[in-house]
Amino acid sequence: MAQQDLSIGALGKLTGTKVETIRFYEKIGILPAPARTAGNYRSYGHDHVRRLTFVRRVRDLGFPLETVRAMLDLADQPDRPCGEVDALVLEQLHEVERKIADLERLREELDRLAHQCRRGGRIAECRIIEALSPHHEDGRCCP
């Protein structure tokens, strides 16, 4: 493989990234602009594959784009201590733990609602619809 010989479609297929996402990453500076062919087509090389694979992995772990930028900046400075990367990972871990707690509460609420249902009844007697409907403290329905 030559240094610059991948089309945007080939880069996308190789990294599992949609063409629109690659263009977006170029536009916002996450991925450097590639060289252009004589026909003005994008031509990507090994460094693009490496960088985009890194970005995909970081995004797959749920990191926001601003953290992707920070990690790319840190990755481009290999002599720096890794404490900043550790802090970014710990921050993301805390965010994931918060989301898991939210999902567990959601699961419990849905389970509670599901067990209120009298299977085979009519909507007029549906305890789920009743539980989800907003009401005033005096029992009146409110908008």
C-alpha positions as a Markdown table, in Angstrom:
| # | Residue | x | y | z |
|---|---|---|---|---|
| 1 | Met | 0.0 | 0.0 | 0.0 |
| 2 | Ala | 1.4 | 3.4 | -1.0 |
| 3 | Gln | 1.5 | 6.2 | 1.6 |
| 4 | Gln | -1.5 | 8.1 | 0.1 |
| 5 | Asp | -3.9 | 5.8 | -1.7 |
| 6 | Leu | -7.2 | 5.3 | 0.2 |
| 7 | Ser | -10.4 | 6.9 | -1.0 |
| 8 | Ile | -12.8 | 8.2 | 1.6 |
| 9 | Gly | -15.0 | 5.2 | 1.1 |
| 10 | Ala | -12.1 | 2.8 | 1.6 |
| 11 | Leu | -11.0 | 4.7 | 4.7 |
| 12 | Gly | -14.6 | 4.4 | 6.0 |
| 13 | Lys | -14.8 | 0.7 | 5.3 |
| 14 | Leu | -11.4 | 0.0 | 6.8 |
| 15 | Thr | -12.2 | 1.9 | 10.1 |
| 16 | Gly | -16.0 | 1.3 | 10.2 |
| 17 | Thr | -16.7 | 5.0 | 9.9 |
| 18 | Lys | -19.4 | 6.6 | 7.8 |
| 19 | Val | -18.2 | 8.9 | 5.0 |
| 20 | Glu | -20.3 | 11.7 | 6.4 |
| 21 | Thr | -18.5 | 11.3 | 9.8 |
| 22 | Ile | -15.1 | 11.4 | 8.2 |
| 23 | Arg | -16.0 | 14.6 | 6.4 |
| 24 | Phe | -17.3 | 16.0 | 9.7 |
| 25 | Tyr | -14.1 | 15.1 | 11.6 |
| 26 | Glu | -12.1 | 16.8 | 8.8 |
| 27 | Lys | -14.3 | 19.9 | 9.0 |
| 28 | Ile | -13.9 | 20.3 | 12.8 |
| 29 | Gly | -10.2 | 19.5 | 12.7 |
| 30 | Ile | -10.3 | 16.1 | 14.4 |
| 31 | Leu | -8.9 | 14.5 | 11.2 |
| 32 | Pro | -6.4 | 16.4 | 9.1 |
| 33 | Ala | -7.3 | 17.2 | 5.6 |
| 34 | Pro | -6.0 | 14.6 | 3.2 |
| 35 | Ala | -4.0 | 15.1 | 0.0 |
| 36 | Arg | -6.0 | 15.4 | -3.2 |
| 37 | Thr | -5.6 | 13.4 | -6.3 |
| 38 | Ala | -5.3 | 15.0 | -9.8 |
| 39 | Gly | -9.1 | 14.6 | -10.0 |
| 40 | Asn | -9.5 | 16.4 | -6.7 |
| 41 | Tyr | -10.6 | 13.3 | -4.8 |
| 42 | Arg | -9.5 | 12.8 | -1.2 |
| 43 | Ser | -6.5 | 10.5 | -0.8 |
| 44 | Tyr | -5.9 | 9.1 | 2.7 |
| 45 | Gly | -2.8 | 7.5 | 4.1 |
| 46 | His | -1.7 | 5.3 | 7.0 |
| 47 | Asp | -1.6 | 8.2 | 9.5 |
| 48 | His | -5.3 | 8.9 | 8.7 |
| 49 | Val | -6.2 | 5.3 | 9.3 |
| 50 | Arg | -4.3 | 5.3 | 12.7 |
| 51 | Arg | -5.8 | 8.6 | 13.8 |
| 52 | Leu | -9.4 | 7.7 | 12.8 |
| 53 | Thr | -9.1 | 4.3 | 14.4 |
| 54 | Phe | -8.0 | 6.0 | 17.6 |
| 55 | Val | -10.9 | 8.5 | 17.4 |
| 56 | Arg | -13.4 | 5.7 | 16.8 |
| 57 | Arg | -12.1 | 3.8 | 19.8 |
| 58 | Val | -12.3 | 6.9 | 22.1 |
| 59 | Arg | -15.8 | 7.7 | 20.8 |
| 60 | Asp | -16.9 | 4.0 | 21.2 |
| 61 | Leu | -16.0 | 4.4 | 24.9 |
| 62 | Gly | -18.5 | 7.3 | 25.1 |
| 63 | Phe | -16.1 | 10.2 | 25.3 |
| 64 | Pro | -17.4 | 13.5 | 24.0 |
| 65 | Leu | -15.7 | 15.3 | 21.1 |
| 66 | Glu | -13.9 | 17.8 | 23.3 |
| 67 | Thr | -12.3 | 14.9 | 25.2 |
| 68 | Val | -11.3 | 13.3 | 21.9 |
| 69 | Arg | -9.5 | 16.6 | 21.0 |
| 70 | Ala | -7.8 | 16.6 | 24.3 |
| 71 | Met | -6.7 | 13.0 | 24.0 |
| 72 | Leu | -5.4 | 13.6 | 20.4 |
| 73 | Asp | -3.5 | 16.6 | 21.7 |
| 74 | Leu | -1.9 | 14.4 | 24.4 |
| 75 | Ala | -1.2 | 11.5 | 22.1 |
| 76 | Asp | 0.7 | 14.0 | 19.8 |
| 77 | Gln | 3.0 | 14.8 | 22.8 |
| 78 | Pro | 4.4 | 11.4 | 23.8 |
| 79 | Asp | 6.9 | 12.8 | 26.3 |
| 80 | Arg | 4.2 | 14.3 | 28.6 |
| 81 | Pro | 3.2 | 12.5 | 31.7 |
| 82 | Cys | -0.1 | 10.5 | 31.4 |
| 83 | Gly | -1.8 | 12.0 | 34.5 |
| 84 | Glu | -4.1 | 14.1 | 32.2 |
| 85 | Val | -5.2 | 11.0 | 30.3 |
| 86 | Asp | -5.9 | 9.3 | 33.6 |
| 87 | Ala | -8.0 | 12.2 | 34.8 |
| 88 | Leu | -10.0 | 12.2 | 31.5 |
| 89 | Val | -10.6 | 8.4 | 31.8 |
| 90 | Leu | -11.7 | 8.7 | 35.5 |
| 91 | Glu | -14.1 | 11.6 | 34.6 |
| 92 | Gln | -15.6 | 9.4 | 31.9 |
| 93 | Leu | -15.9 | 6.4 | 34.3 |
| 94 | His | -17.8 | 8.6 | 36.8 |
| 95 | Glu | -20.1 | 9.7 | 34.0 |
| 96 | Val | -20.7 | 6.1 | 32.9 |
| 97 | Glu | -21.4 | 5.1 | 36.6 |
| 98 | Arg | -23.9 | 8.0 | 36.8 |
| 99 | Lys | -25.7 | 6.8 | 33.6 |
| 100 | Ile | -25.8 | 3.2 | 34.9 |
| 101 | Ala | -27.4 | 4.4 | 38.1 |
| 102 | Asp | -30.0 | 6.4 | 36.1 |
| 103 | Leu | -30.7 | 3.3 | 34.0 |
| 104 | Glu | -31.1 | 1.2 | 37.1 |
| 105 | Arg | -33.7 | 3.6 | 38.4 |
| 106 | Leu | -35.4 | 3.6 | 35.1 |
| 107 | Arg | -35.5 | -0.2 | 35.0 |
| 108 | Glu | -37.0 | -0.2 | 38.5 |
| 109 | Glu | -39.7 | 2.3 | 37.5 |
| 110 | Leu | -40.6 | 0.4 | 34.3 |
| 111 | Asp | -40.7 | -2.9 | 36.3 |
| 112 | Arg | -43.0 | -1.3 | 38.8 |
| 113 | Leu | -45.3 | 0.0 | 36.1 |
| 114 | Ala | -45.3 | -3.3 | 34.2 |
| 115 | His | -46.4 | -5.1 | 37.4 |
| 116 | Gln | -49.4 | -2.7 | 37.9 |
| 117 | Cys | -50.9 | -3.9 | 34.6 |
| 118 | Arg | -53.9 | -6.1 | 34.7 |
| 119 | Arg | -53.4 | -8.0 | 31.5 |
| 120 | Gly | -56.3 | -8.2 | 29.1 |
| 121 | Gly | -58.1 | -5.2 | 30.7 |
| 122 | Arg | -59.3 | -2.1 | 29.0 |
| 123 | Ile | -57.4 | 1.2 | 28.6 |
| 124 | Ala | -59.9 | 2.9 | 30.8 |
| 125 | Glu | -58.7 | 0.7 | 33.7 |
| 126 | Cys | -55.0 | 0.7 | 32.7 |
| 127 | Arg | -52.9 | 1.5 | 35.7 |
| 128 | Ile | -49.9 | 2.3 | 33.5 |
| 129 | Ile | -51.7 | 5.0 | 31.7 |
| 130 | Glu | -53.0 | 6.3 | 35.0 |
| 131 | Ala | -49.6 | 6.3 | 36.6 |
| 132 | Leu | -48.1 | 8.2 | 33.6 |
| 133 | Ser | -50.8 | 10.8 | 33.4 |
| 134 | Pro | -50.2 | 14.1 | 35.2 |
| 135 | His | -52.6 | 15.0 | 37.9 |
| 136 | His | -53.1 | 17.9 | 40.4 |
| 137 | Glu | -52.9 | 17.1 | 44.1 |
| 138 | Asp | -56.7 | 17.2 | 44.2 |
| 139 | Gly | -56.9 | 14.5 | 41.6 |
| 140 | Arg | -57.8 | 16.7 | 38.6 |
| 141 | Cys | -55.9 | 16.1 | 35.4 |
| 142 | Cys | -53.6 | 18.9 | 34.4 |
| 143 | Pro | -52.0 | 19.9 | 31.0 |
